[in-house]
Amino acid sequence: MENYKIVLFWSHADKRFIANAPELGDISATGKTQSQALANIVIEIQRYMDSYKSVYVKKPNSIS
C-alpha cells in the first residue's frame, strides 16, 4: 500500500480516538485505542483504493 498521512486524535465528545487520511478526502475511522483507530483507518484506506481500482480512476498521490 502507498503511504498516506494519518491524523490521529482523541475526541472528547465521542470518547474515542479518530484517525483520518487528509489526502484521501473524508476517510476516517474510530477506535477505543490508538492502535484500534489506526488499524481501522488502514482498512478504510484499502477499501477506498479498491473502489478506485474498480472504476479505473487514478489514485491520489502518496506522500512518500
PDB file with SEQRES, HELIX, SHEET and CRYST1 records, atoms N, CA, C and O in Angstrom:
SEQRES   1 A   64  MET GLU ASN TYR LYS ILE VAL LEU PHE TRP SER HIS ALA          
SEQRES   2 A   64  ASP LYS ARG PHE ILE ALA ASN ALA PRO GLU LEU GLY ASP          
SEQRES   3 A   64  ILE SER ALA THR GLY LYS THR GLN SER GLN ALA LEU ALA          
SEQRES   4 A   64  ASN ILE VAL ILE GLU ILE GLN ARG TYR MET ASP SER TYR          
SEQRES   5 A   64  LYS SER VAL TYR VAL LYS LYS PRO ASN SER ILE SER              
HELIX    1 AA1 PRO A   22  LEU A   24  5                                   3    
HELIX    2 AA2 GLN A   34  SER A   54  1                                  21    
SHEET    1 AA1 3 VAL A   7  SER A  11  0                                        
SHEET    2 AA1 3 ARG A  16  ASN A  20 -1                                        
SHEET    3 AA1 3 SER A  28  GLY A  31 -1                                        
CRYST1    1.000    1.000    1.000  90.00  90.00  90.00 P 1           1          
ATOM      1  N   MET A   1       0.840  -1.173   0.000  1.00  0.00           N  
ATOM      2  CA  MET A   1       0.000   0.000   0.000  1.00  0.00           C  
ATOM      3  C   MET A   1       0.889   1.241   0.000  1.00  0.00           C  
ATOM      4  O   MET A   1       1.972   1.245   0.585  1.00  0.00           O  
ATOM      5  N   GLU A   2       0.424   2.269  -0.649  1.00  0.00           N  
ATOM      6  CA  GLU A   2       1.123   3.550  -0.650  1.00  0.00           C  
ATOM      7  C   GLU A   2       1.107   4.148   0.760  1.00  0.00           C  
ATOM      8  O   GLU A   2       0.361   3.699   1.630  1.00  0.00           O  
ATOM      9  N   ASN A   3       1.936   5.160   0.965  1.00  0.00           N  
ATOM     10  CA  ASN A   3       1.976   5.852   2.261  1.00  0.00           C  
ATOM     11  C   ASN A   3       1.154   7.127   2.195  1.00  0.00           C  
ATOM     12  O   ASN A   3       1.348   7.957   1.307  1.00  0.00           O  
ATOM     13  N   TYR A   4       0.254   7.274   3.123  1.00  0.00           N  
ATOM     14  CA  TYR A   4      -0.562   8.479   3.236  1.00  0.00           C  
ATOM     15  C   TYR A   4      -0.502   8.978   4.671  1.00  0.00           C  
ATOM     16  O   TYR A   4      -0.394   8.192   5.612  1.00  0.00           O  
ATOM     17  N   LYS A   5      -0.573  10.283   4.823  1.00  0.00           N  
ATOM     18  CA  LYS A   5      -0.562  10.886   6.147  1.00  0.00           C  
ATOM     19  C   LYS A   5      -1.840  10.495   6.892  1.00  0.00           C  
ATOM     20  O   LYS A   5      -2.935  10.538   6.333  1.00  0.00           O  
ATOM     21  N   ILE A   6      -1.684  10.118   8.145  1.00  0.00           N  
ATOM     22  CA  ILE A   6      -2.822   9.803   9.000  1.00  0.00           C  
ATOM     23  C   ILE A   6      -2.781  10.732  10.208  1.00  0.00           C  
ATOM     24  O   ILE A   6      -1.760  10.848  10.886  1.00  0.00           O  
ATOM     25  N   VAL A   7      -3.889  11.380  10.461  1.00  0.00           N  
ATOM     26  CA  VAL A   7      -4.030  12.265  11.623  1.00  0.00           C  
ATOM     27  C   VAL A   7      -4.835  11.501  12.671  1.00  0.00           C  
ATOM     28  O   VAL A   7      -5.934  11.016  12.401  1.00  0.00           O  
ATOM     29  N   LEU A   8      -4.272  11.404  13.857  1.00  0.00           N  
ATOM     30  CA  LEU A   8      -4.910  10.655  14.937  1.00  0.00           C  
ATOM     31  C   LEU A   8      -5.134  11.593  16.116  1.00  0.00           C  
ATOM     32  O   LEU A   8      -4.210  12.282  16.550  1.00  0.00           O  
ATOM     33  N   PHE A   9      -6.350  11.622  16.630  1.00  0.00           N  
ATOM     34  CA  PHE A   9      -6.624  12.492  17.774  1.00  0.00           C  
ATOM     35  C   PHE A   9      -7.726  11.906  18.643  1.00  0.00           C  
ATOM     36  O   PHE A   9      -8.491  11.047  18.205  1.00  0.00           O  
ATOM     37  N   TRP A  10      -7.796  12.378  19.871  1.00  0.00           N  
ATOM     38  CA  TRP A  10      -8.817  11.958  20.819  1.00  0.00           C  
ATOM     39  C   TRP A  10     -10.010  12.893  20.710  1.00  0.00           C  
ATOM     40  O   TRP A  10      -9.855  14.114  20.718  1.00  0.00           O  
ATOM     41  N   SER A  11     -11.198  12.317  20.609  1.00  0.00           N  
ATOM     42  CA  SER A  11     -12.428  13.105  20.584  1.00  0.00           C  
ATOM     43  C   SER A  11     -13.091  13.010  21.955  1.00  0.00           C  
ATOM     44  O   SER A  11     -13.543  11.941  22.365  1.00  0.00           O  
ATOM     45  N   HIS A  12     -13.142  14.134  22.651  1.00  0.00           N  
ATOM     46  CA  HIS A  12     -13.795  14.142  23.964  1.00  0.00           C  
ATOM     47  C   HIS A  12     -15.290  13.880  23.813  1.00  0.00           C  
ATOM     48  O   HIS A  12     -15.892  13.204  24.647  1.00  0.00           O  
ATOM     49  N   ALA A  13     -15.884  14.411  22.752  1.00  0.00           N  
ATOM     50  CA  ALA A  13     -17.322  14.232  22.536  1.00  0.00           C  
ATOM     51  C   ALA A  13     -17.673  12.769  22.280  1.00  0.00           C  
ATOM     52  O   ALA A  13     -18.668  12.265  22.801  1.00  0.00           O  
ATOM     53  N   ASP A  14     -16.859  12.093  21.480  1.00  0.00           N  
ATOM     54  CA  ASP A  14     -17.134  10.692  21.135  1.00  0.00           C  
ATOM     55  C   ASP A  14     -16.496   9.703  22.105  1.00  0.00           C  
ATOM     56  O   ASP A  14     -16.849   8.524  22.132  1.00  0.00           O  
ATOM     57  N   LYS A  15     -15.549  10.204  22.901  1.00  0.00           N  
ATOM     58  CA  LYS A  15     -14.783   9.367  23.824  1.00  0.00           C  
ATOM     59  C   LYS A  15     -14.118   8.205  23.082  1.00  0.00           C  
ATOM     60  O   LYS A  15     -14.131   7.059  23.532  1.00  0.00           O  
ATOM     61  N   ARG A  16     -13.538   8.542  21.935  1.00  0.00           N  
ATOM     62  CA  ARG A  16     -12.843   7.574  21.085  1.00  0.00           C  
ATOM     63  C   ARG A  16     -11.711   8.291  20.353  1.00  0.00           C  
ATOM     64  O   ARG A  16     -11.712   9.515  20.219  1.00  0.00           O  
ATOM     65  N   PHE A  17     -10.753   7.504  19.886  1.00  0.00           N  
ATOM     66  CA  PHE A  17      -9.728   8.044  19.007  1.00  0.00           C  
ATOM     67  C   PHE A  17     -10.287   8.090  17.601  1.00  0.00           C  
ATOM     68  O   PHE A  17     -11.017   7.193  17.181  1.00  0.00           O  
ATOM     69  N   ILE A  18      -9.942   9.134  16.880  1.00  0.00           N  
ATOM     70  CA  ILE A  18     -10.358   9.290  15.492  1.00  0.00           C  
ATOM     71  C   ILE A  18      -9.113   9.396  14.640  1.00  0.00           C  
ATOM     72  O   ILE A  18      -8.184  10.137  14.961  1.00  0.00           O  
ATOM     73  N   ALA A  19      -9.103   8.649  13.552  1.00  0.00           N  
ATOM     74  CA  ALA A  19      -7.999   8.694  12.592  1.00  0.00           C  
ATOM     75  C   ALA A  19      -8.588   9.086  11.246  1.00  0.00           C  
ATOM     76  O   ALA A  19      -9.632   8.576  10.841  1.00  0.00           O  
ATOM     77  N   ASN A  20      -7.910   9.995  10.557  1.00  0.00           N  
ATOM     78  CA  ASN A  20      -8.339  10.311   9.200  1.00  0.00           C  
ATOM     79  C   ASN A  20      -7.138  10.485   8.294  1.00  0.00           C  
ATOM     80  O   ASN A  20      -6.012  10.688   8.750  1.00  0.00           O  
ATOM     81  N   ALA A  21      -7.404  10.399   6.997  1.00  0.00           N  
ATOM     82  CA  ALA A  21      -6.356  10.494   5.977  1.00  0.00           C  
ATOM     83  C   ALA A  21      -6.672  11.699   5.102  1.00  0.00           C  
ATOM     84  O   ALA A  21      -7.450  11.581   4.155  1.00  0.00           O  
ATOM     85  N   PRO A  22      -6.085  12.860   5.398  1.00  0.00           N  
ATOM     86  CA  PRO A  22      -6.438  14.102   4.709  1.00  0.00           C  
ATOM     87  C   PRO A  22      -6.274  14.067   3.188  1.00  0.00           C  
ATOM     88  O   PRO A  22      -7.075  14.672   2.474  1.00  0.00           O  
ATOM     89  N   GLU A  23      -5.252  13.372   2.678  1.00  0.00           N  
ATOM     90  CA  GLU A  23      -5.048  13.331   1.233  1.00  0.00           C  
ATOM     91  C   GLU A  23      -6.158  12.574   0.507  1.00  0.00           C  
ATOM     92  O   GLU A  23      -6.316  12.700  -0.707  1.00  0.00           O  
ATOM     93  N   LEU A  24      -6.912  11.801   1.251  1.00  0.00           N  
ATOM     94  CA  LEU A  24      -7.951  10.975   0.643  1.00  0.00           C  
ATOM     95  C   LEU A  24      -9.356  11.497   0.896  1.00  0.00           C  
ATOM     96  O   LEU A  24     -10.328  10.763   0.717  1.00  0.00           O  
ATOM     97  N   GLY A  25      -9.476  12.726   1.300  1.00  0.00           N  
ATOM     98  CA  GLY A  25     -10.796  13.317   1.489  1.00  0.00           C  
ATOM     99  C   GLY A  25     -11.394  13.014   2.843  1.00  0.00           C  
ATOM    100  O   GLY A  25     -10.772  13.260   3.876  1.00  0.00           O  
ATOM    101  N   ASP A  26     -12.594  12.483   2.837  1.00  0.00           N  
ATOM    102  CA  ASP A  26     -13.357  12.294   4.065  1.00  0.00           C  
ATOM    103  C   ASP A  26     -13.199  10.917   4.702  1.00  0.00           C  
ATOM    104  O   ASP A  26     -14.084  10.483   5.440  1.00  0.00           O  
ATOM    105  N   ILE A  27     -12.113  10.231   4.440  1.00  0.00           N  
ATOM    106  CA  ILE A  27     -11.931   8.907   5.005  1.00  0.00           C  
ATOM    107  C   ILE A  27     -11.510   9.040   6.467  1.00  0.00           C  
ATOM    108  O   ILE A  27     -10.545   9.731   6.794  1.00  0.00           O  
ATOM    109  N   SER A  28     -12.259   8.358   7.338  1.00  0.00           N  
ATOM    110  CA  SER A  28     -11.912   8.372   8.752  1.00  0.00           C  
ATOM    111  C   SER A  28     -12.345   7.067   9.390  1.00  0.00           C  
ATOM    112  O   SER A  28     -13.126   6.306   8.819  1.00  0.00           O  
ATOM    113  N   ALA A  29     -11.826   6.822  10.585  1.00  0.00           N  
ATOM    114  CA  ALA A  29     -12.164   5.637  11.352  1.00  0.00           C  
ATOM    115  C   ALA A  29     -11.992   5.962  12.820  1.00  0.00           C  
ATOM    116  O   ALA A  29     -11.299   6.914  13.178  1.00  0.00           O  
ATOM    117  N   THR A  30     -12.619   5.174  13.662  1.00  0.00           N  
ATOM    118  CA  THR A  30     -12.517   5.391  15.099  1.00  0.00           C  
ATOM    119  C   THR A  30     -12.075   4.113  15.799  1.00  0.00           C  
ATOM    120  O   THR A  30     -12.076   3.029  15.215  1.00  0.00           O  
ATOM    121  N   GLY A  31     -11.700   4.267  17.055  1.00  0.00           N  
ATOM    122  CA  GLY A  31     -11.343   3.119  17.878  1.00  0.00           C  
ATOM    123  C   GLY A  31     -11.265   3.518  19.337  1.00  0.00           C  
ATOM    124  O   GLY A  31     -11.073   4.689  19.665  1.00  0.00           O  
ATOM    125  N   LYS A  32     -11.414   2.537  20.205  1.00  0.00           N  
ATOM    126  CA  LYS A  32     -11.300   2.796  21.642  1.00  0.00           C  
ATOM    127  C   LYS A  32      -9.858   3.080  22.043  1.00  0.00           C  
ATOM    128  O   LYS A  32      -9.605   3.749  23.045  1.00  0.00           O  
ATOM    129  N   THR A  33      -8.906   2.563  21.247  1.00  0.00           N  
ATOM    130  CA  THR A  33      -7.486   2.806  21.492  1.00  0.00           C  
ATOM    131  C   THR A  33      -6.861   3.399  20.232  1.00  0.00           C  
ATOM    132  O   THR A  33      -7.449   3.359  19.152  1.00  0.00           O  
ATOM    133  N   GLN A  34      -5.663   3.946  20.391  1.00  0.00           N  
ATOM    134  CA  GLN A  34      -4.944   4.470  19.228  1.00  0.00           C  
ATOM    135  C   GLN A  34      -4.697   3.359  18.217  1.00  0.00           C  
ATOM    136  O   GLN A  34      -4.890   3.550  17.017  1.00  0.00           O  
ATOM    137  N   SER A  35      -4.275   2.212  18.699  1.00  0.00           N  
ATOM    138  CA  SER A  35      -3.977   1.079  17.821  1.00  0.00           C  
ATOM    139  C   SER A  35      -5.207   0.640  17.038  1.00  0.00           C  
ATOM    140  O   SER A  35      -5.124   0.338  15.848  1.00  0.00           O  
ATOM    141  N   GLN A  36      -6.334   0.609  17.710  1.00  0.00           N  
ATOM    142  CA  GLN A  36      -7.567   0.192  17.042  1.00  0.00           C  
ATOM    143  C   GLN A  36      -7.980   1.201  15.970  1.00  0.00           C  
ATOM    144  O   GLN A  36      -8.395   0.808  14.880  1.00  0.00           O  
ATOM    145  N   ALA A  37      -7.869   2.486  16.268  1.00  0.00           N  
ATOM    146  CA  ALA A  37      -8.208   3.517  15.288  1.00  0.00           C  
ATOM    147  C   ALA A  37      -7.276   3.440  14.077  1.00  0.00           C  
ATOM    148  O   ALA A  37      -7.723   3.586  12.939  1.00  0.00           O  
ATOM    149  N   LEU A  38      -5.982   3.211  14.320  1.00  0.00           N  
ATOM    150  CA  LEU A  38      -5.033   3.093  13.209  1.00  0.00           C  
ATOM    151  C   LEU A  38      -5.313   1.852  12.365  1.00  0.00           C  
ATOM    152  O   LEU A  38      -5.260   1.914  11.137  1.00  0.00           O  
ATOM    153  N   ALA A  39      -5.608   0.737  13.011  1.00  0.00           N  
ATOM    154  CA  ALA A  39      -5.935  -0.480  12.266  1.00  0.00           C  
ATOM    155  C   ALA A  39      -7.194  -0.266  11.425  1.00  0.00           C  
ATOM    156  O   ALA A  39      -7.269  -0.727  10.286  1.00  0.00           O  
ATOM    157  N   ASN A  40      -8.169   0.425  11.980  1.00  0.00           N  
ATOM    158  CA  ASN A  40      -9.413   0.673  11.252  1.00  0.00           C  
ATOM    159  C   ASN A  40      -9.216   1.621  10.074  1.00  0.00           C  
ATOM    160  O   ASN A  40      -9.848   1.440   9.032  1.00  0.00           O  
ATOM    161  N   ILE A  41      -8.355   2.628  10.214  1.00  0.00           N  
ATOM    162  CA  ILE A  41      -8.137   3.543   9.091  1.00  0.00           C  
ATOM    163  C   ILE A  41      -7.393   2.839   7.967  1.00  0.00           C  
ATOM    164  O   ILE A  41      -7.631   3.135   6.797  1.00  0.00           O  
ATOM    165  N   VAL A  42      -6.503   1.919   8.292  1.00  0.00           N  
ATOM    166  CA  VAL A  42      -5.811   1.153   7.253  1.00  0.00           C  
ATOM    167  C   VAL A  42      -6.833   0.348   6.438  1.00  0.00           C  
ATOM    168  O   VAL A  42      -6.733   0.274   5.213  1.00  0.00           O  
ATOM    169  N   ILE A  43      -7.795  -0.243   7.109  1.00  0.00           N  
ATOM    170  CA  ILE A  43      -8.857  -0.983   6.413  1.00  0.00           C  
ATOM    171  C   ILE A  43      -9.647  -0.056   5.506  1.00  0.00           C  
ATOM    172  O   ILE A  43      -9.946  -0.403   4.363  1.00  0.00           O  
ATOM    173  N   GLU A  44      -9.986   1.119   6.013  1.00  0.00           N  
ATOM    174  CA  GLU A  44     -10.770   2.070   5.215  1.00  0.00           C  
ATOM    175  C   GLU A  44      -9.981   2.582   4.011  1.00  0.00           C  
ATOM    176  O   GLU A  44     -10.547   2.766   2.934  1.00  0.00           O  
ATOM    177  N   ILE A  45      -8.687   2.810   4.185  1.00  0.00           N  
ATOM    178  CA  ILE A  45      -7.856   3.242   3.057  1.00  0.00           C  
ATOM    179  C   ILE A  45      -7.817   2.150   1.993  1.00  0.00           C  
ATOM    180  O   ILE A  45      -7.904   2.439   0.800  1.00  0.00           O  
ATOM    181  N   GLN A  46      -7.686   0.904   2.420  1.00  0.00           N  
ATOM    182  CA  GLN A  46      -7.662  -0.202   1.459  1.00  0.00           C  
ATOM    183  C   GLN A  46      -8.986  -0.297   0.710  1.00  0.00           C  
ATOM    184  O   GLN A  46      -8.993  -0.517  -0.501  1.00  0.00           O  
ATOM    185  N   ARG A  47     -10.091  -0.137   1.402  1.00  0.00           N  
ATOM    186  CA  ARG A  47     -11.410  -0.146   0.746  1.00  0.00           C  
ATOM    187  C   ARG A  47     -11.512   0.981  -0.270  1.00  0.00           C  
ATOM    188  O   ARG A  47     -12.036   0.796  -1.369  1.00  0.00           O  
ATOM    189  N   TYR A  48     -11.011   2.138   0.101  1.00  0.00           N  
ATOM    190  CA  TYR A  48     -11.033   3.296  -0.790  1.00  0.00           C  
ATOM    191  C   TYR A  48     -10.225   3.008  -2.058  1.00  0.00           C  
ATOM    192  O   TYR A  48     -10.680   3.281  -3.169  1.00  0.00           O  
ATOM    193  N   MET A  49      -9.032   2.459  -1.880  1.00  0.00           N  
ATOM    194  CA  MET A  49      -8.182   2.141  -3.022  1.00  0.00           C  
ATOM    195  C   MET A  49      -8.819   1.061  -3.898  1.00  0.00           C  
ATOM    196  O   MET A  49      -8.745   1.130  -5.125  1.00  0.00           O  
ATOM    197  N   ASP A  50      -9.435   0.079  -3.278  1.00  0.00           N  
ATOM    198  CA  ASP A  50     -10.114  -0.964  -4.043  1.00  0.00           C  
ATOM    199  C   ASP A  50     -11.251  -0.382  -4.878  1.00  0.00           C  
ATOM    200  O   ASP A  50     -11.475  -0.816  -6.008  1.00  0.00           O  
ATOM    201  N   SER A  51     -11.962   0.585  -4.335  1.00  0.00           N  
ATOM    202  CA  SER A  51     -13.050   1.202  -5.097  1.00  0.00           C  
ATOM    203  C   SER A  51     -12.499   1.998  -6.276  1.00  0.00           C  
ATOM    204  O   SER A  51     -13.123   2.046  -7.336  1.00  0.00           O  
ATOM    205  N   TYR A  52     -11.331   2.625  -6.101  1.00  0.00           N  
ATOM    206  CA  TYR A  52     -10.704   3.330  -7.211  1.00  0.00           C  
ATOM    207  C   TYR A  52     -10.346   2.359  -8.321  1.00  0.00           C  
ATOM    208  O   TYR A  52     -10.580   2.637  -9.497  1.00  0.00           O  
ATOM    209  N   LYS A  53      -9.778   1.214  -7.948  1.00  0.00           N  
ATOM    210  CA  LYS A  53      -9.399   0.217  -8.941  1.00  0.00           C  
ATOM    211  C   LYS A  53     -10.608  -0.277  -9.720  1.00  0.00           C  
ATOM    212  O   LYS A  53     -10.516  -0.537 -10.919  1.00  0.00           O  
ATOM    213  N   SER A  54     -11.735  -0.404  -9.041  1.00  0.00           N  
ATOM    214  CA  SER A  54     -12.922  -0.952  -9.696  1.00  0.00           C  
ATOM    215  C   SER A  54     -13.532  -0.002 -10.725  1.00  0.00           C  
ATOM    216  O   SER A  54     -14.260  -0.445 -11.613  1.00  0.00           O  
ATOM    217  N   VAL A  55     -13.248   1.285 -10.621  1.00  0.00           N  
ATOM    218  CA  VAL A  55     -13.801   2.235 -11.591  1.00  0.00           C  
ATOM    219  C   VAL A  55     -12.718   2.865 -12.471  1.00  0.00           C  
ATOM    220  O   VAL A  55     -12.989   3.810 -13.212  1.00  0.00           O  
ATOM    221  N   TYR A  56     -11.485   2.336 -12.389  1.00  0.00           N  
ATOM    222  CA  TYR A  56     -10.362   2.760 -13.233  1.00  0.00           C  
ATOM    223  C   TYR A  56     -10.053   4.245 -13.115  1.00  0.00           C  
ATOM    224  O   TYR A  56      -9.820   4.922 -14.116  1.00  0.00           O  
ATOM    225  N   VAL A  57     -10.053   4.734 -11.913  1.00  0.00           N  
ATOM    226  CA  VAL A  57      -9.722   6.130 -11.660  1.00  0.00           C  
ATOM    227  C   VAL A  57      -8.311   6.170 -11.082  1.00  0.00           C  
ATOM    228  O   VAL A  57      -7.932   5.300 -10.297  1.00  0.00           O  
ATOM    229  N   LYS A  58      -7.531   7.186 -11.474  1.00  0.00           N  
ATOM    230  CA  LYS A  58      -6.178   7.326 -10.940  1.00  0.00           C  
ATOM    231  C   LYS A  58      -6.246   7.588  -9.443  1.00  0.00           C  
ATOM    232  O   LYS A  58      -7.017   8.431  -8.985  1.00  0.00           O  
ATOM    233  N   LYS A  59      -5.424   6.853  -8.679  1.00  0.00           N  
ATOM    234  CA  LYS A  59      -5.413   7.037  -7.236  1.00  0.00           C  
ATOM    235  C   LYS A  59      -4.677   8.323  -6.854  1.00  0.00           C  
ATOM    236  O   LYS A  59      -3.839   8.805  -7.616  1.00  0.00           O  
ATOM    237  N   PRO A  60      -4.983   8.879  -5.686  1.00  0.00           N  
ATOM    238  CA  PRO A  60      -4.314  10.114  -5.228  1.00  0.00           C  
ATOM    239  C   PRO A  60      -2.804   9.875  -5.026  1.00  0.00           C  
ATOM    240  O   PRO A  60      -2.366   8.753  -4.772  1.00  0.00           O  
ATOM    241  N   ASN A  61      -2.041  10.943  -5.145  1.00  0.00           N  
ATOM    242  CA  ASN A  61      -0.597  10.856  -4.906  1.00  0.00           C  
ATOM    243  C   ASN A  61      -0.326  10.595  -3.436  1.00  0.00           C  
ATOM    244  O   ASN A  61      -0.996  11.142  -2.560  1.00  0.00           O  
ATOM    245  N   SER A  62       0.668   9.751  -3.177  1.00  0.00           N  
ATOM    246  CA  SER A  62       1.057   9.479  -1.798  1.00  0.00           C  
ATOM    247  C   SER A  62       2.102  10.518  -1.367  1.00  0.00           C  
ATOM    248  O   SER A  62       2.595  11.300  -2.180  1.00  0.00           O  
ATOM    249  N   ILE A  63       2.422  10.503  -0.078  1.00  0.00           N  
ATOM    250  CA  ILE A  63       3.400  11.462   0.438  1.00  0.00           C  
ATOM    251  C   ILE A  63       4.799  10.898   0.478  1.00  0.00           C  
ATOM    252  O   ILE A  63       5.714  11.575   0.946  1.00  0.00           O  
ATOM    253  N   SER A  64       4.998   9.674   0.002  1.00  0.00           N  
ATOM    254  CA  SER A  64       6.329   9.054   0.087  1.00  0.00           C  
ATOM    255  C   SER A  64       7.288   9.575  -0.947  1.00  0.00           C  
ATOM    256  O   SER A  64       8.440   9.144  -0.993  1.00  0.00           O  
TER     257      SER A  64                                                      
END                                                                             
